[in-house]
Amino acid sequence: MTKNMGWLDRAVRLVVAAVLVLAAFSGGFAATGAVHWLALAVAAIMVLTALVGSCPLYGLVGIRTCRSR
């Protein structure tokens, strides 16, 4: 698996994932089952791709946000 995500893209994904987790456990999302679990699933995928540094969707589309060496 080759890295196709730059540091800024990875940082933004981690921040968005944190916001999704906070939204899932606060307010109205916690009471509505499907939206709660969907937010947690999307957050988990974003954290995983940010930690690995590779996004499968970017690979399919041909996007690279990291600098080539």
Secondary structure as GFF3:
##gff-version 3
##sequence-region A 1 69
A	DSSP	alpha_helix	7	25	.	.	.	ID=ss1
A	DSSP	alpha_helix	33	52	.	.	.	ID=ss2
A	DSSP	alpha_helix	56	61	.	.	.	ID=ss3
###
